Amino acid sequence: MKRIGLLTSGGDCQALNATMRGVVKGLSSNLDELEVYGFMNGYRGLIYGDYRLLTSQDFSGILTKGGTIIGSSRQPFKLMRVPDEKGLDKVEAMKQNYYKLRLDCLVILGGNGTQKTANLLREEGLNIIHLPKTIDNDIWGTDMTFGFYSAVNIATDAIDRIHTTAASHNRVFIVEIMGHKVGWLTLYAGIAGGADIILIPEIPYHLDKVLEAIEARTKAGKGFTVIAVAEGAVSAEDAKLSKKEMKKKMEEKKYHPSVAYELAAEIERASGTEVRITVPGHTQRGGSPCPYDRVLSTRLGVAAAKLILDEQYGYMVGIVNNKIKKVPLGEVAGKLKMVSPDDQIIKECKLLGLCMGD
């Protein structure tokens, strides 16, 4: 008999269900007896003992279903060692619920914050396997995270649709893409959607460079410009500020809901050009996973099942050069995979004539 727990934490994305399906099918096809417990709504379920026994029916027909059948929530890693409002030791509570169910392994699906807590539980002696989920593709040790390409498809579609209305009205359009700290999603969607300017968190932008790119298109007879901007993009001036100074500035400019609105106001003020804004928002996380993510998540899930069958724990399962790879969790937890200004893909963008704001 094998007993495993499943937990999905952090922001939802496409292919969470497909990944869990891969784990369970990989195990059930090779075991006579298997019990699978789903902890509801992320680490909250593990902390407070909110779980249910899942059956084969729960994993039928979910390959194409977005979201997560066991729910998710955000539980900040920095608060895991802080008792809750009733004084409950969260880490101890998670361990006790793990032992109460006599689990052989806990499979945790999530992004960076989730991964750090997964590693904490590993350090506390639990058998853990982590599967890398995020639309940001910012997890160290894997070339790709499931959910990323599905989000790229949606963000690209938004940019595609903006092109026709931007061209019809000779306007500047800003499409704000998800990504607070890392710009992979904006970069890929911007390239795929044919954006003229791409602004990401890792490359602070200069307003004058953005204005120059818009003016150059106008002089070339192209009456519109499409700008793909990550929600975490920052100006070169703001990038020089300390955290305290930046916090004060953010409080003073609350009339701008996000960077897209601030940038639009600056462009209009400096050039008189009419600017429109589109924010796809959480649509980028929603809907069915794309075929690539269905394949990737299935492979990662099956690889996790193999590790459980072999009783190899304490790993993240990733993909490197299209080969599934197990990576020690302690080596990757807490590391962000960011876009480097020196990356080949950035150099290729500039050769294309794309403005990156620098």
C-alpha positions in Angstrom: 0.0 0.0 0.0 1.2 3.4 -1.0 -0.3 6.5 0.6 0.4 9.9 -1.0 -0.8 13.4 -0.5 -1.4 16.0 -3.2 -1.3 19.8 -2.7 -1.6 22.7 -5.1 -0.5 26.1 -3.7 -0.1 29.7 -4.9 -1.8 31.1 -7.9 -3.7 28.7 -10.1 -2.8 28.0 -13.7 -3.5 25.6 -16.5 -2.4 22.0 -16.3 -2.4 21.6 -12.5 -5.1 18.9 -12.9 -3.2 17.3 -15.8 -0.1 17.0 -13.7 -1.9 15.4 -10.7 -3.5 13.0 -13.2 -0.1 12.1 -14.5 1.1 11.3 -10.9 -1.9 9.2 -10.0 -2.1 7.3 -13.3 1.6 6.6 -13.1 1.2 5.1 -9.6 -2.1 3.3 -10.0 -0.8 1.6 -13.2 2.0 0.1 -11.2 0.6 -0.6 -7.8 -2.1 -2.9 -6.5 -3.0 -0.6 -3.6 -2.9 3.1 -3.6 -4.5 5.8 -1.4 -4.4 9.5 -2.6 -5.3 12.3 -0.2 -6.0 15.8 -1.6 -5.3 18.6 0.8 -7.8 21.3 0.1 -6.8 24.9 -0.8 -3.1 24.6 -0.6 -1.0 24.6 2.5 -4.1 25.8 4.4 -5.5 22.3 4.0 -2.3 20.7 5.3 -2.1 23.0 8.3 -5.7 22.6 9.4 -6.3 19.0 8.4 -8.8 19.8 5.6 -8.4 16.9 3.2 -10.3 14.2 1.4 -9.6 10.7 0.0 -9.6 11.0 -3.8 -10.7 8.2 -6.1 -10.0 7.3 -9.7 -13.1 9.1 -10.7 -11.6 12.3 -9.4 -8.9 12.0 -12.0 -11.1 11.0 -14.9 -11.6 13.7 -17.6 -9.4 16.3 -16.0 -6.5 16.4 -18.5 -8.1 19.4 -20.3 -9.6 21.0 -17.3 -8.0 24.3 -16.0 -7.7 25.3 -12.4 -7.3 22.7 -9.7 -9.8 20.2 -8.4 -8.5 20.5 -4.8 -8.3 24.3 -4.7 -5.4 26.6 -4.0 -4.4 29.5 -1.7 -1.4 31.7 -1.1 0.4 31.1 2.2 3.5 33.3 2.4 6.7 31.4 3.2 7.9 34.2 5.5 4.8 33.5 7.7 5.2 29.8 8.0 7.2 30.0 11.2 4.8 32.5 12.6 1.9 31.0 14.7 -1.6 31.7 13.5 -4.0 34.0 15.3 -4.8 31.1 17.8 -1.2 30.4 18.4 -1.0 27.3 16.2 2.5 26.2 15.1 1.9 25.8 11.4 4.9 23.7 10.6 4.2 21.3 13.4 0.6 21.1 12.4 1.6 20.2 8.8 3.9 17.5 10.0 1.3 16.0 12.3 -1.3 15.8 9.5 1.2 14.2 7.3 2.0 11.5 10.0 -1.7 11.1 10.9 -2.4 9.9 7.4 0.8 7.8 7.4 1.8 9.3 4.0 4.7 7.8 2.1 5.1 11.1 0.2 3.6 14.5 -0.3 3.6 15.8 -3.9 3.5 19.6 -3.9 2.6 21.6 -7.1 3.5 25.2 -7.0 5.8 28.1 -7.8 8.7 29.7 -5.9 7.0 30.5 -2.6 5.4 27.0 -2.6 8.8 25.5 -3.3 10.4 27.2 -0.4 7.8 25.8 2.0 8.2 22.4 0.3 11.9 22.5 1.0 11.2 23.5 4.6 9.1 20.4 5.1 11.8 18.3 3.5 14.3 19.7 6.0 11.8 18.8 8.7 12.0 15.1 7.6 9.0 14.7 5.4 9.2 12.8 2.0 8.5 15.6 -0.5 8.4 15.9 -4.3 7.9 19.3 -5.9 6.4 19.8 -9.4 7.1 23.3 -11.0 4.0 25.3 -11.7 3.9 28.9 -12.8 2.9 31.0 -15.8 6.0 33.0 -15.1 8.5 30.2 -16.0 10.8 31.6 -13.3 11.7 28.4 -11.4 15.4 27.6 -11.3 16.5 24.1 -12.4 13.9 23.6 -15.2 13.7 24.9 -18.7 10.0 25.1 -18.6 7.2 25.2 -16.1 3.7 23.9 -16.8 1.2 26.7 -17.3 3.7 29.0 -19.1 2.9 28.2 -22.7 -0.8 28.2 -22.1 -0.4 31.7 -20.7 1.8 32.7 -23.6 -1.0 31.6 -26.0 -3.6 33.7 -24.2 -1.3 36.8 -23.9 -0.3 36.5 -27.5 -3.9 36.3 -28.6 -4.6 39.5 -26.7 -1.8 41.3 -28.5 -2.9 39.9 -31.8 -6.4 41.3 -31.3 -5.1 44.7 -30.3 -3.2 45.0 -33.5 -6.3 45.4 -35.6 -7.9 48.1 -33.5 -4.6 49.9 -33.0 -4.0 50.0 -36.8 -7.6 51.1 -37.4 -7.4 54.1 -35.2 -3.6 54.9 -35.4 -3.2 54.7 -31.7 -0.5 53.5 -29.2 -1.8 50.5 -27.3 -0.2 49.1 -24.1 -0.9 45.5 -23.3 0.0 44.7 -19.7 1.1 41.1 -19.2 1.5 39.3 -15.9 4.9 39.1 -14.3 5.9 41.0 -11.2 9.6 40.1 -11.0 10.3 38.2 -14.1 9.6 39.0 -17.8 9.6 35.6 -19.6 5.8 35.7 -20.3 5.9 39.3 -21.6 9.0 38.6 -23.7 7.5 35.5 -25.4 4.1 36.9 -25.9 5.6 40.2 -27.1 7.7 38.4 -29.7 4.9 36.0 -30.8 2.4 38.9 -31.0 4.6 41.2 -32.9 4.8 43.9 -30.3 7.0 46.9 -31.3 8.2 47.7 -27.8 8.7 45.1 -25.0 9.3 46.2 -21.4 10.3 43.7 -18.7 11.3 44.0 -15.0 14.9 42.9 -15.6 15.6 45.8 -18.1 14.6 49.1 -16.6 13.1 51.3 -19.3 14.0 54.9 -20.3 10.9 56.9 -21.3 12.9 58.8 -23.9 13.8 55.4 -25.6 10.1 54.5 -25.7 9.2 57.8 -27.1 11.9 57.5 -29.8 10.6 54.1 -30.8 7.1 55.5 -31.2 8.3 58.5 -33.2 10.4 56.3 -35.5 7.4 54.2 -36.3 5.4 57.4 -37.0 8.0 58.8 -39.3 8.2 55.4 -41.2 4.5 55.8 -41.9 3.3 53.3 -39.3 0.6 55.1 -37.5 0.3 52.7 -34.5 2.5 51.1 -31.9 1.9 48.1 -29.7 3.7 48.0 -26.4 3.9 44.8 -24.3 4.7 45.6 -20.8 5.2 43.3 -17.8 3.2 44.4 -14.7 6.5 44.5 -12.8 8.3 46.7 -15.4 10.1 49.7 -13.8 11.6 52.9 -15.2 15.4 53.4 -15.0 14.7 56.3 -12.5 12.6 54.1 -10.2 15.1 51.3 -10.4 17.7 53.5 -8.6 15.4 54.1 -5.6 15.7 52.2 -2.4 12.9 50.0 -1.2 11.8 52.7 1.3 11.9 55.4 -1.4 10.0 53.2 -3.9 7.3 52.4 -1.3 6.8 56.1 -0.6 6.6 56.9 -4.3 4.0 54.1 -4.9 1.9 55.5 -2.1 2.0 59.0 -3.7 0.9 57.7 -7.1 -2.0 55.5 -6.2 -4.0 57.2 -8.9 -2.1 54.9 -11.4 -3.6 51.4 -11.0 -0.5 49.8 -12.5 2.6 50.5 -14.6 0.6 50.5 -17.9 -1.4 53.5 -16.7 1.6 55.3 -15.5 3.4 54.7 -18.7 0.4 55.7 -20.8 0.1 59.0 -18.9 3.8 59.7 -19.4 3.6 59.1 -23.1 0.5 61.2 -23.5 2.0 64.1 -21.5 5.4 64.0 -23.4 4.1 63.5 -26.9 0.4 64.2 -27.0 -0.1 60.8 -28.5 -3.4 59.0 -27.7 -2.8 55.9 -25.7 -5.1 53.0 -24.9 -4.5 50.2 -22.3 -5.5 46.5 -22.3 -5.0 44.3 -19.2 -5.7 40.6 -19.9 -5.2 40.0 -16.2 -6.3 36.6 -14.8 -7.6 35.4 -18.2 -3.9 34.4 -18.7 -4.2 31.9 -15.9 -7.6 30.5 -17.0 -9.1 28.0 -19.3 -7.8 24.7 -20.7 -4.1 23.9 -20.9 -2.6 24.0 -24.4 -1.3 20.8 -25.9 2.3 21.5 -25.0 1.4 21.9 -21.3 -0.7 18.7 -21.4 2.3 16.8 -22.6 4.7 18.5 -20.3 2.6 18.1 -17.2 1.9 14.4 -17.9 5.6 13.7 -18.3 6.4 15.5 -15.1 3.6 13.7 -13.2 4.7 10.3 -14.4 8.3 11.1 -13.5 7.1 12.0 -10.0 5.3 8.7 -9.8 8.5 6.9 -10.8 10.4 8.6 -8.0 7.8 7.6 -5.5 7.9 4.0 -6.7 11.7 4.1 -6.3 11.3 5.8 -2.9 13.5 8.7 -4.0 12.3 11.9 -2.3 13.5 15.4 -1.8 13.5 16.3 -5.5 11.9 18.8 -7.9 11.1 17.2 -11.2 12.0 19.5 -14.1 12.8 19.4 -17.8 16.2 20.3 -19.3 17.0 20.0 -23.0 13.7 18.1 -23.4 14.8 15.4 -20.9 13.0 14.9 -17.6 15.4 15.5 -14.7 15.3 15.2 -11.0 16.9 18.2 -9.2 17.6 18.2 -5.4 15.0 20.5 -3.9 17.6 22.1 -1.6 19.6 23.3 -4.6 16.8 25.2 -6.3 14.4 26.4 -3.6 14.4 30.2 -3.4 16.2 30.8 -6.7 14.5 32.8 -9.4 15.2 32.2 -13.1 15.3 35.7 -14.5 15.8 37.1 -18.0 19.3 38.4 -18.4 19.9 41.5 -20.5 22.7 39.5 -22.1 20.5 36.5 -23.0 20.6 35.4 -26.6 16.9 36.0 -27.0 17.3 39.7 -25.9 20.0 40.2 -28.5 17.8 38.6 -31.1 15.0 41.0 -30.2 17.3 44.0 -30.7 18.5 42.7 -34.0 14.8 42.6 -35.1 14.6 46.3 -34.2 12.4 45.8 -31.2 12.7 48.5 -28.5 13.4 47.0 -25.0 13.4 50.4 -23.4 17.2 50.5 -22.7 
